[in-house]
Amino acid sequence: MPSPAQPDKPAKPAARDGAMRYRIRHSSAYRYGSDIMLAHHLLHLTPRATPGQRVTGFRMTIDPPPSVKAEHRDYFGNPAVYLEMHKPHRTLSIKTEIDIEVATARPAIAAMTMPWEDLREQLLHSTGPGARAASAFAYASPMITLGSALRAYALPSFTKGRAIGAAAMDLTNRIHDEFTFDPEATTIATPVLEVLENRRGVCQDFAHLQIACLRSLGVPARYVSGYLRTIPPAGVERVVGADVSHAWVSVWCGEDRWLDLDPTNGRPGSSDLITLAWGRDYGDVSPSFGVIIGSNYQELKVEVDVQG
């Protein structure tokens, strides 16, 4: 990563094509208590191309080099990298550098006018490709349970006949206003119902909560992982490495239309959100998931730098 005293010159917005240009650096550094004799890792660190996002450059550096490296597309169409480490090692460094363009224009909430009850009926009865694709995101998943308490929390936003865009945005705002961002309150495994009860958590928790509420009403929603560009207050110098990995929600609005919503910040999707992958929940798109043999201690340090 570049030194905070001498950061790389940020990439500039590409005004002529209506997109923001970003350069993103992600560093994951593992340190183990003893030699790791064998390791398998599955990485979701390669950004996917979307209608509003174009990848113009990507590089991944792994140290020590893996014994096996295989690239593939997962069930949801996300780029994924599988690694095997056969030689003993006590550290592992995975670094990526991404050049990407993200469209500034986003689907408008006001354009998502289908009443949410009609959307649910379309999911049940349509045989079109949009509904078939959305159906994968309509049910409970390993990290997202459904139930009456979640439905009850969502219903004040989903009044009879309300447009899906307005209803989903209202739920986004309520989660932002009624829940407290607290990194100490939860872990990766904290159940959604516990988040609902305690009203505290982080972006992963709030995304899981909103998805659980939507699916409990019969509305498909997917979990999106990626990056958030942060802008320091006026007069405050930007700190390299201060940007973060992030998670948000994408709700189905009929046919092939999806609307990104960020409950952590209480706002719709924007060009500040850079997509890596999407799935049913965090477990489908964890940046790094693996099995190691040889140590019961692991320390992980992650740094993300988004320049744009």
Buried (B, 14 or more C-beta within 10 A) or exposed (E): BEEEEEBEEBBEBEEEEEBBBBBBBBBBBBBBEEEBBBBBBBBBBBBBEBEBBBBEEBEBEBEEEBEEBEEEEBEBEBBBBBBBBEEEBBEBBBBBBBBBBBBBEBBEBEEBEBBBBBBBEBBEEBEEEBBEBBBBBBEBBEBBBBEEBBBEBBBEBBEEEBBBBBBBBBBBBBBBEEBEBEEEBBEEEBBBBBBBEBEBBBBBBBBBBBBBBBBBBBBBBBBBBBBBBEEEEEEEEBEBBEBBBBBBBBBBBBBEBBBBBBBBBBBBBBBBBBBBBBBBBBBBBBBBBBEBEBBEEEEEEBBBBBBB
